[in-house]
Amino acid sequence: MNGQTAFPVPGVRLGIAAAGIKYAERDDLLLIELAEGGSCAGVFTRNAFCAAPVQLAKRHLQAGAPRYLLVNSGNANAGTGVQGMTDALRSCALVAQATGCEASQTLPFSTGVIGENLPMACFEAAIPKAQADLDENGWQRASRAIMTTDTRPKLISRQFQLDGETITVTGIAKGAGMIRPDMATMLAYLATDLAVQPALLQQCLEQAVHPSFNSISVDGDTSTNDACMLLASGVSPHAGVTDADSPAFNSLCEVVSEVCMELARELVRDAEGATKLVEILVSDAADEAEARQVAYTIAHSPLVKTALFASDPNWGRILAAVGRAGLQDLDIERIEIWLDDVCIVRDGERASDYTEEAGQRVMDQQEITIAVRLGRGAVESRVLTCDLSYDYVKINAEYRT
């Protein structure tokens, strides 16, 4: 969090409990309460094996009027069949019992090991504790409760002025591995006190997600579970957002996008075993699809990622990744490839002014930009990724032990 101030969001309370789902005496259950009359938007994983809580959260969101979000870490409740859905439904019923809401007003979320049933006794004991703990100032503890292999919490909070009123946007996220959102491969929860109609809130979230959470990759794996949610409590004195063309909507979208982008960068910075944050910028493309195709081919190349870990300016690996990205009629003599301010490929070969010393200087940095100019058009796209280290293999090899 790097000393991040967490501005409370009026109308949103968070309660935390140590349920003992995977580890004893560790906060691992989060209950988020949304003020009555508030609105909620969400984007979810597209993995065909999406977990029971994802299926149920989508169903309950479509039913309207959600009041509570229930999040647990340590167990994904994915690949658990009929029992998984039974347990997800039971968790919502337990929230209803503790709060007096309808079970359909709770959206459940789970993250952790796939293929194991939820220990429902833990939920039965912990949900009332989380309800009793509800507090507008619970953001920092909440950011820790949702962690799995993360080494540090991710929390970003911003305030802005709108017609003389102070509006808050605060968000938390978790995710360090199995990260290649489609949407989305992590858990993220953002909230504002502004009143926003549900359709406009959904539009705002989708606009923010594309260049942020949907433009990062740690390992190319899309999870079964994860989601990004945006809550709007509506308790601000401001009149709220009812028009997509209004200055209020534009201001909100700008700040929500900023919070999403910062959270996305923090996810990649804290990727499992990562030592480098790498931005891949593909420009001069014919369209966005081919720009992202090239960017992700580089981002997912084990040879590129291991060279980054070794700080090895092995530019041939980047060149090869561009060449196998699948673009039709690629004119290699028009392509330039750069490491920050150092051109490594030009005119189909190593740049004439390139030196190993210059490449090494860039590769020794903790943050690096790989830029590819395709010479095919005027479109660009960015993807954030990281290196692939010994620790990534170790963390994932020992994940269930």
N, C-alpha and C positions, 0 to 999 in steps of 0.2 A: 504493500500500500504506500510505501515511501512517505509516511507522515501525512497521507491524504486525510483531509477533513471530510467527515461524513455529515452532510447537512440532512437533518431529518426531513421527511416528506410528510407534511400534515395530511392526515387521513389514511396513512399507511403505518401499521404497527407490525413488529417482528418479534416472535418469541422463539427461544432456542432451548433445546433439552439434550441431555446425554442419554440416548436410548440404549446404547450398548449393542447396536446392530452388527458391527464387526469388531470394534475395539471398545474395551471397557473405559468408562470415565472420560469419554471424548464427546464433545458436542457434535451430534450427527443428525439432528432432526430440527427442521426449521418450519415454522408456521407463519405465514404472511397474511395479515388481515387488511382488506380493502374496505374503505368506508362505503356504507350503503349508498347506492346510486352511482358509484364509480364505474369506470369501464375498463376493459381488459382486452389486449391484443396478443397474439402469439404466432410464432413460426416454429415448425417442428421438423425433426429428422424425416428424411424420405426413405430411410432404410426399410426394406420390405419386411424385416423381422422387428419392426418397431415394438417396443415393450408395451406391456399392459397399461402402465400409467400414461404413456403417450396416447394410446388409443382412447383411454377414458378422459384424459384432460381435453383432448380435441372434442369429444362428444359433449362434455360438460360446458366447454367454452361456447360451442354452437347453441347450446340451450339458453345461454344468456345469464346475466346477473351473477357472475361469480363473486364470492365474498372472501374466500380463503384459498391460499396456495399451500400445499403440504409437500415438503421436500425432504428426502432422506438420502444420506450418503452411506456407502458401505455395501449396498446391495442394489442391483439394477432392476430386479424383478422383470428380467427379459429372458425369453426362451423358456418360460414357465407355464405355458399353456393355459388351460382353464383355471387352474389354481391361481395363477398369476393375476387373472382378471378378478377372481373372487377376492383375493387379498387386496387389490387396488380398491375395489368397491368397499371392502370392509374398512380400509383406512379412511375413506371419505365419510363413512357412517360414524366412525369414531370422532372425527372432527365435528360432525353435526351434533353428536351427543354432548361434546364438550362446549360447544358454542351456541347451540340453539338454531343454527342455520339448517337448510336442507342439504342432504348429502350431495345433491347435484350442483350445489354452489361451491364445492371444493374441487380444485384442480390438483391432482397428484403428480409428483415428479420423483424419480428415483435415479440414483447413479451408483455405480460400483461393479461388483462381480456379476457376470451374466450366468444364468442357469441355476440359480439357487432361489428357493422360496423365501419370501419375506418372513422374518421371525415376528409374527403378529403380537406376541406377548410383549415385545419391546415397544410396539406402537401403543398398545393399550395402556401401558404405564406412562409413556412419555408424552403423549399428545395433551393430556390435561396439564402437565407441567409446562409445556410450550405455550398453551393458552394462557396460563397464569402469568407467564413471563412477557406477554405482549407489551411492546414499548416502541414508540417512534424512534428512539435512539438505539435500536438493536442492530443497525446495519453492520458495524464492525464485527460483532460476534457472529452474525449471520454469514458474513463472507468467509469465515473459518469453518462454520458448521457444514457447508456444502462441499468442502475440499475432499479429494481422494488422493491422487498422487501429486497434487500441487505442493510446492514447497513454501508457498506464501499466498495469502489471500489477494484477491483482485477487487478493488473498490474505487470507483470514480464518482465524484459528486460535483455538480455545477449549479450555479444560480444565475439568473438573468432577469432583466427588467422588462416588463410588458405593461404598457400603459400605466406606469407608476407603481405596479405591483411586482414584488419579488417572487419569481417562480423557481422552483427547485426541480432538478433532475438528478437522481442518485441511482447508481447501478452497481451490482456485484456480478461476478462470473466465476466459474470454475472450469478447469480443463487443462490438461498437460500432455495427454497422449490420446490416441484414437481421435485425432483432430484433422478433419478435412470436411468442414461443414457443408451440408447439402440439405436443407437448413435444419438444424444447426448441430454441430458436433461438440457441444458443451452445454452447460446450464448457465443461463444469464437471466437476471431479473432486474428490470429498471422500473422506476416509478416517478411520477410527477404529481403535483397537487393541482395542476390545471384541469379544468373540465374539458373533455374532448369526446366528441361523438365516436362510438366504436368503429365505424367504417373509416373515419379519418385517422384514428389511432392506429388501426391496422396498416393503413397506407404509410403513415409516418414510420412505423417499425420496419416495414418491408424496404422502404427507401434507405433506411439506416443500415440494415443488415447486409445488403449486397456488397458495398465497398469495404465492409468491416469484417464481421464474422464469416461471411461467405467468400472472403478473399484471403483466407489464411489456411495453412496446411502444415502440420507437424510431420505426419507419417502417411498421409493419403488415405487413412481409414475413416469411414463414416460410421458413427455410433448407432446403436439401436435405440437410444433413449432420449436424446437431449433436445433442448428447446430454448427459445429466447422469448421472454414475456415482457410486455410493457403495460404498466398499470397507470391509470389516471384517476386520482381520488375525487377530483372535482370540488375540493373544499376551499380552494383559493377564492378570494373575493373577486378575482377577474371574471369577466363574463364568459370566458372560455372560447373554444374553437368549434366553429360550426361550418366553416367554409375553407376549402382547400386552397383558395386563392388569396386568403387573408394574410396580412403581415404576422398575425399571431401564429398561424399554422407554419409559416416559413421559419419563424424564430424558434418554435418548438422543434421542428425537424432538424434545424441546424445544430441545436444543442444535443438532442438525442443522438444524432449521427456522431458528434464529437465524443460523447460518452462511449458509444459503441466502438468507435475506432480506438480509443485509448484502452478499453478493456481488451479488445482483440490483440493489440500490441503486447499487453501484459500476459495474455495467454501464451503467445509465441515466445516471449522472453523467458517464461517459466516452463517451457516445454520440457518433457522428460529428458534429462541429461544434456540439455542444450547449453552451448557455450557462446553461440552467436545468433544475433537477430539479422535476418537477411531479407531485404526487399528486392523483389524481382520486378523490374519495370520493362514492359514490352511496348514499344511505340512504333509509329509509322505502319500500323497494321491496317488491313482492308476493313476489318470489323472487330467488334469486341470479342466475339467467339474465338477467332484465331489468335488474338492477342493472349487470351486466357489459356488457350490450348498450349501455346509455347511456354507461357509462364509456369503452368502446372507441370509440364514435362520436365522443366529444369528443377522445380521445387521437389518433385518426387523421385528424382534420379539418385539412387543410393551412391553412385560414384561421385556425383557433384557434392552431395551432402557429407560424405566422408572426407573429401578433399577440403571442404570448409572446416570440418572439425580439426583436421591436421594443419590448417592454415597453409595449405599447399596451393600455389597459384597454377594448378594444372588446368589451363584454359581449354585444352583439348576436350575435356569432359563436358564443358558448357557448350562448346561448338557442336559436339556430337548430339547433345540433347536437343538443341535447336533443329538440327538436321533430321532427327527422327520424330519430330513433333507431329508429322502428318500433314503439313501444309502442301497443297498442290502448287506446282509450277513455281517453286521457291528459287529465286535468283540469288545464289549465295554471294555473288560479287557485289550485291547491293546491301548486304547485311553488315552492320557494325555491332560488336559486342564490347561492353565496357565493364570494368570493375571500378566503381566510383568514377574518378576523373582519369582513369587509365584505360586507353583503348587497347584491347587485346586482339581483336580480329577486325580486319578491314580488307575489302577486295578479295574475299574468299580465302584468306590466309592470315597468318599472324601479322599484326600491324607492324609496319617497318620501323616505327619508333618505339615499339614496346621493349621494355627491359624486365628481366626477372626480378630485379631489385624493386622496381615500381610496383609490380604485381604483388610481391611479398609484403610491401608496406601496407597495401590495402587488406590483404588476407590476414594480417596480424591484428586487425581491428576487431572489436566485439560487435560492431554494427557495420554491415556491408550492403551496398547496392549493386546488383547485377543488372545492367541495362542492355537491352537488345533492340536495335533499330532495324526493322524488317524492310523498309524501303518499298512498302506496298500500298500505303494509304496514310490516313491522318488520325487513326484511332489508337488510344493507348489504354493499358490496363495494368494494375498493380496487384501483386500477391505477396503476402508475408510468409516466410518460412524460417527454418532454422537448420543447424547442422545435425548430423547423426553421430552420436558418440558411443563409447563403451557403456556408459551409464544407461543410455536408452535401452540397450539390449538387456542389461542386468535387471533394470526395473521391470520390464515386461516379461522377462523369463521367470522372475520370482513373484509376479503379481499376485498369485493365489497362495503363496506359501507364507 
